[in-house]
C-alpha cells in the first residue's frame, strides 16, 4: 500500500476548468526555445516585406530601434543591414543566442537581450519600436496595456510604435478535441503523443489551447496551455490612447491595403504625443 501511495500523482491540474488566458508554455527553458524555434522559424513569413514596411518609418540613419519579442532576430538582422542601432528582446534563450552569433559574425550593431518585454524600463531612448507577427495577441489586456505603456516611455517624443496582429480564421473560433503524434519533438526531448483541447470564448474573442503531452520514449507528461486574443481595432487604439500614443495609420496588410472586415492582418502605426 505504501508503494502504491508513492506512485500516485496529483492530477488536479488536469481536472480544473479551463479559463481564458491560461499561459503555461516554458518560454524561458533553453531547450524548449530551441525546439520551438526549429519548428516555427521557417513558416514562409515575408521577412523582407515586413522589414521594408518598418524601414519606411525610419527617417534618419541615427534612429535607435527597439524590436520587441524579436525571436530569432529576423527583423533586427534585416534592419541592421542598413546600419541602424538596434536593441532586440525576447524571452527565448536559444533564438536570442543564435541571433547574437549571426550579428557578431556579420558585424551588425544589435544588442540582443534575453528578457520579458513586459518588464522593459527604458526612458526616451528609442525612435521606433515594433511588436509584430501577432505576438501581442498572446498577452492579456492587462499585459498588452503594460507593453504599450512601457513602449511609450521607451520612445522619444514623436517616436513610432508599430503593432501587428493577424485576424482569427474559421479554425480559430471553434471548440475541438483530438489526439495527434508530434512529427518532431516539441514539448519534450522526444516526439510526444498529444491530447489537444481547444476552447473559444466568443464574448472575449479568446482562443485557449490545452495540450496534454506524453513523451513517447520517457513517458514524461505534462499539461501545457497557451491563449491568444483576437483584439479588435478599438481595443488596440484604446491601448495607444491610454499610453500617450496617437494613431497615425492603420492597414490590412504590409502592402498598405486599407483595413477592412476582410483583412487578414491588422497593422497599427502610432506616434508618441
C-alpha positions as CSV (number, residue, x, y, z in Angstrom):
1,X,0.0,0.0,0.0
2,X,2.9,2.4,0.9
3,X,4.5,1.9,-2.6
4,X,1.1,2.4,-4.3
5,X,0.7,5.7,-2.5
6,X,4.1,6.9,-3.7
7,X,3.2,6.2,-7.2
8,X,0.0,8.3,-7.1
9,X,0.3,11.6,-8.9
10,X,-1.6,14.8,-8.3
11,X,-3.8,15.1,-11.4
12,X,-5.7,18.1,-10.1
13,X,-4.4,20.4,-12.8
14,X,-6.0,18.1,-15.4
15,X,-9.4,18.4,-13.8
16,X,-9.6,22.2,-13.4
17,X,-12.0,24.1,-15.6
18,X,-10.3,25.9,-18.5
19,X,-10.1,29.7,-18.2
20,X,-9.2,32.4,-20.8
21,X,-5.5,33.3,-20.8
22,X,-4.1,30.2,-19.4
23,X,-0.4,30.5,-20.3
24,X,1.8,27.6,-19.4
25,X,4.5,27.1,-22.0
26,X,8.1,27.0,-20.8
27,X,9.3,30.0,-22.8
28,X,12.3,30.5,-20.5
29,X,13.5,26.9,-21.0
30,X,16.5,27.0,-23.3
31,X,15.9,23.6,-24.9
32,X,12.2,24.2,-25.4
33,X,13.0,27.6,-27.0
34,X,15.3,25.7,-29.5
35,X,12.7,23.2,-30.3
36,X,10.1,25.9,-30.8
37,X,12.4,27.9,-33.0
38,X,13.4,24.9,-35.1
39,X,9.7,24.2,-35.9
40,X,8.3,27.7,-36.5
41,X,11.2,29.8,-37.8
42,X,10.6,28.9,-41.5
43,X,6.8,29.2,-41.9
44,X,7.0,31.3,-45.1
45,X,6.8,34.6,-43.2
46,X,7.5,37.5,-45.5
47,X,10.5,39.0,-43.7
48,X,11.7,41.3,-46.5
49,X,8.2,42.8,-46.9
50,X,7.9,43.3,-43.1
51,X,11.4,44.9,-42.9
52,X,10.6,47.2,-45.8
53,X,7.4,48.3,-44.0
54,X,9.3,49.1,-40.8
55,X,12.1,50.8,-42.7
56,X,9.6,53.2,-44.4
57,X,9.1,54.8,-40.9
58,X,12.8,55.3,-40.3
59,X,13.6,58.9,-41.2
60,X,17.3,59.0,-40.2
61,X,20.3,56.8,-40.1
62,X,20.7,57.8,-36.5
63,X,17.4,56.2,-35.4
64,X,17.6,53.8,-32.5
65,X,15.2,50.9,-32.9
66,X,13.6,48.6,-30.3
67,X,12.5,45.1,-31.5
68,X,10.0,43.6,-29.0
69,X,9.7,39.8,-29.0
70,X,12.4,39.5,-31.6
71,X,12.5,35.7,-31.7
72,X,15.4,34.7,-33.9
73,X,16.1,38.2,-34.9
74,X,14.6,38.2,-38.5
75,X,13.7,41.8,-38.5
76,X,16.6,43.1,-36.4
77,X,19.1,41.4,-38.6
78,X,17.3,42.6,-41.7
79,X,17.3,46.2,-40.5
80,X,20.9,46.0,-39.3
81,X,22.0,45.6,-42.9
82,X,21.3,49.3,-43.3
83,X,23.4,50.2,-40.3
84,X,20.8,51.1,-37.7
85,X,21.4,50.8,-34.0
86,X,19.0,48.1,-32.7
87,X,18.1,46.6,-29.4
88,X,16.1,43.3,-29.6
89,X,14.5,41.5,-26.8
90,X,13.0,38.0,-26.4
91,X,12.4,35.6,-23.6
92,X,13.7,32.5,-25.6
93,X,17.3,31.8,-24.8
94,X,18.2,29.8,-27.9
95,X,16.9,32.1,-30.6
96,X,18.5,35.1,-28.9
97,X,21.8,33.4,-28.6
98,X,21.6,32.3,-32.3
99,X,20.7,35.7,-33.5
100,X,23.5,37.3,-31.4
101,X,26.1,34.9,-33.0
102,X,24.9,35.8,-36.5
103,X,25.0,39.5,-35.7
104,X,28.6,39.2,-34.4
105,X,29.7,37.3,-37.5
106,X,28.2,40.0,-39.8
107,X,29.5,42.8,-37.7
108,X,26.0,44.2,-37.1
109,X,25.3,46.7,-34.3
110,X,22.5,44.8,-32.4
111,X,22.1,44.4,-28.7
112,X,20.3,41.1,-28.3
113,X,18.8,40.8,-24.8
114,X,17.1,37.8,-23.2
115,X,14.2,39.3,-21.3
116,X,10.5,39.8,-20.8
117,X,9.1,42.6,-22.9
118,X,6.5,43.3,-20.2
119,X,9.4,44.4,-17.9
120,X,11.4,46.8,-20.1
121,X,12.3,50.1,-18.3
122,X,13.8,52.3,-21.0
123,X,13.2,56.1,-20.9
124,X,13.3,58.2,-24.1
125,X,15.9,56.0,-25.7
126,X,14.4,54.9,-29.0
127,X,12.9,56.5,-32.1
128,X,11.0,53.5,-33.3
129,X,9.7,50.3,-31.7
130,X,7.7,47.4,-33.1
131,X,5.8,44.3,-31.9
132,X,4.7,42.3,-34.9
133,X,3.9,38.8,-36.2
134,X,0.9,38.5,-33.9
135,X,2.8,38.3,-30.6
136,X,0.6,41.0,-28.9
137,X,-2.4,38.6,-29.1
138,X,-0.7,36.2,-26.7
139,X,-0.8,38.9,-23.9
140,X,-3.8,39.5,-21.8
141,X,-5.3,43.0,-22.0
142,X,-3.6,44.0,-18.8
143,X,-0.2,42.9,-20.1
144,X,-0.8,44.3,-23.5
145,X,-1.5,47.7,-22.0
146,X,1.6,47.4,-19.9
147,X,3.7,46.8,-23.1
148,X,2.1,49.9,-24.7
149,X,2.9,52.0,-21.6
150,X,6.5,50.8,-21.4
151,X,7.0,51.3,-25.1
152,X,5.7,54.8,-24.8
153,X,8.2,55.5,-22.0
154,X,11.0,54.0,-24.1
155,X,10.3,56.2,-27.1
156,X,11.3,59.8,-27.7
157,X,8.6,62.3,-28.4
158,X,7.3,61.7,-31.9
159,X,8.6,58.2,-31.8
160,X,6.9,55.4,-33.8
161,X,5.3,52.2,-32.5
162,X,4.2,49.5,-35.0
163,X,1.9,46.7,-33.8
164,X,0.6,43.9,-36.0
165,X,-1.9,41.1,-35.3
166,X,-3.3,38.5,-37.6
167,X,-7.1,38.1,-37.7
168,X,-8.7,34.8,-36.5
169,X,-9.8,32.4,-39.1
170,X,-12.6,29.7,-39.0
171,X,-10.3,27.2,-37.3
172,X,-9.6,29.6,-34.5
173,X,-13.2,30.2,-33.5
174,X,-14.4,26.7,-32.7
175,X,-14.2,24.2,-29.9
176,X,-12.4,20.9,-30.7
177,X,-10.7,17.8,-29.2
178,X,-8.3,15.4,-30.9
179,X,-5.2,13.3,-30.4
180,X,-2.0,13.7,-32.6
181,X,1.5,12.4,-32.7
182,X,4.3,15.0,-33.0
183,X,6.4,14.7,-36.1
184,X,9.3,16.5,-34.4
185,X,10.0,16.9,-30.7
186,X,8.3,20.0,-29.3
187,X,7.1,19.7,-25.8
188,X,9.8,17.2,-24.7
189,X,13.1,15.9,-26.0
190,X,11.4,13.1,-27.9
191,X,8.2,13.3,-30.1
192,X,5.1,13.3,-27.9
193,X,1.6,11.9,-28.1
194,X,-0.7,14.9,-27.5
195,X,-4.3,15.2,-26.5
196,X,-5.4,18.7,-27.6
197,X,-8.4,20.6,-26.5
198,X,-9.3,24.0,-28.0
199,X,-11.8,26.3,-26.4
200,X,-13.1,29.5,-27.9
201,X,-14.6,32.2,-25.7
202,X,-16.7,34.2,-28.2
203,X,-17.6,37.0,-25.8
204,X,-13.9,37.8,-25.2
205,X,-12.6,36.6,-28.6
206,X,-10.0,34.4,-26.8
207,X,-8.8,31.0,-28.1
208,X,-7.3,28.6,-25.5
209,X,-5.4,25.5,-26.4
210,X,-4.7,22.9,-23.7
211,X,-2.3,20.1,-24.7
212,X,-1.6,17.1,-22.5
213,X,1.6,15.8,-23.9
214,X,3.3,12.4,-23.2
215,X,6.9,11.9,-24.3
216,X,6.8,8.7,-26.4
217,X,10.1,7.5,-25.0
218,X,10.4,8.6,-21.4
219,X,6.6,8.8,-20.7
220,X,7.2,12.1,-19.0
221,X,4.0,14.1,-19.2
222,X,2.6,17.5,-18.5
223,X,-0.4,19.8,-19.3
224,X,0.5,22.8,-21.4
225,X,-1.7,25.8,-22.1
226,X,-1.5,28.8,-24.5
227,X,-4.0,31.5,-25.2
228,X,-4.5,34.1,-27.9
229,X,-6.9,37.1,-28.1
230,X,-8.3,38.4,-31.3
231,X,-8.0,42.1,-30.5
232,X,-10.2,44.4,-32.4
233,X,-9.1,47.9,-33.7
234,X,-11.0,49.7,-30.9
235,X,-9.1,47.8,-28.2
236,X,-5.7,48.4,-29.8
237,X,-6.4,52.1,-30.4
238,X,-7.5,52.4,-26.8
239,X,-4.3,50.9,-25.6
240,X,-2.5,53.5,-27.6
241,X,-4.6,56.4,-26.3
242,X,-4.1,55.3,-22.6
243,X,-0.3,55.1,-23.2
244,X,0.2,58.5,-24.7
245,X,0.1,57.5,-28.4
246,X,-1.8,58.9,-31.3
247,X,-2.9,56.6,-34.1
248,X,-1.1,57.5,-37.3
249,X,-2.2,54.9,-39.7
250,X,-4.0,51.5,-40.0
251,X,-3.6,48.9,-42.7
252,X,-4.9,45.5,-43.5
253,X,-1.6,44.2,-45.0
254,X,2.0,45.0,-45.4
255,X,1.1,46.2,-48.9
256,X,-0.8,49.0,-47.1
257,X,-4.2,47.8,-48.1
258,X,-7.0,49.5,-46.3
259,X,-8.1,47.9,-43.1
260,X,-11.5,46.2,-43.5
261,X,-13.6,43.3,-42.2
262,X,-12.0,41.1,-44.8
263,X,-8.4,41.9,-43.9
264,X,-6.2,39.0,-42.9
265,X,-3.9,41.3,-40.8
266,X,-4.3,44.4,-38.6
267,X,-1.3,46.7,-38.7
268,X,-1.3,49.8,-36.5
269,X,1.2,52.7,-36.6
270,X,1.2,55.0,-33.6
271,X,3.2,58.1,-32.8
272,X,4.1,59.2,-29.3
273,X,2.5,62.6,-28.5
